[in-house]
């Protein structure tokens, strides 16, 4: 018997072909490189196949959704006894595809919330089957926070909060969480205000009082093991939050910024969809009101914890945050205990060296917290 699994397969992304596509498809292919898609949890084969389908004319959302449904068929076909790991793998693949499918949606419609809710539910099914992480819900004065805790399995272990940015959120960065947990650090992958389940499920958006919400996440970890050292890792704009948070809270013993900017409120409207996503991050369509909230994110400010150890990770070919801007952030950070590691050909958040990036961050943070 011969069984053939049929795929569209790799397509050459020529300028003429890409320019013939609808604007959303062009933007998706440009903004989400294959490395970035894989960095957010897509399997390599799924990233290749999704891009090929978009190049063949399928829209961004339906290309991702149809591939997710194919993964779910594999979940149902997996053997009852032998297939637990298979089901976990395909559930996580399907979740990542659905999360990628909503990336080009600029407003918080019911459809977008439903897509993200399904992605979260699939991720939760995989977590339950594997018993390797647990959902987290934290009440704050401004709304509820959602996240996922990957425990290290060690009592009173150090802990770290992992934050995403304007687009990639908690579930998207669990590769960093896995590396931390494997080194004996409990990893809380957090959806802060304006992100992921915190935003779509709990309607909790960025406001000038965002520090209180993040402080409650530190409380959550501290209450589980009082007095343990806590670190924070921020990716993309999350790096700006991480630094602004670290300088204010003496419980934070180390901070890593992977791709943050020194002045988030100075991102110009000319950057197009990213600016629109920053406004939506605040739960409003009023750009002026949104930028007032972003103006409260001050990564280079001084504060009571100004001596915290800082690692900045920078991509040398980052189209969003130049190396000059990264140097400016390094120079103006209030701590003297700081260093920067530059990947010479690195994309934004160094997605094209994901494993090297993750182990660098995890090793550095683990050393600082133990």
ABEGO torsion letter per residue (X at the ends): XBBBBBBAEBBBBBAAAAAABBAAAAAAAAABBAAAAAAAGBBAAAAAAAAAAAAAGBBAAAAAAAAAAAAAAAAAABBAAAAAAAAAAAAAAAAAAAAAAAAABABBBAAAAAAAAAAAAAAAAAAAAAGABBBBBBBBAAEBBBBBBBBAGBBGBBBBBBBBBAABBAAAAAAAAAAAAAAGBBBBBBBBBGBEAAAAAAGBBBBAAAAAAAAAAAAAAAAABBGBBBBBBBBEAAAAAAAAAAAABAABABBBBBGBBABAAABBAAAEAAAAAAAAAAGBABAAAAAAAAAABBAABBBAAAABBBBBBBBAABAABBAAAAAAAAAABABABBBBBBBAABBBGGAABAAAAAAAAAAAAAAAAX
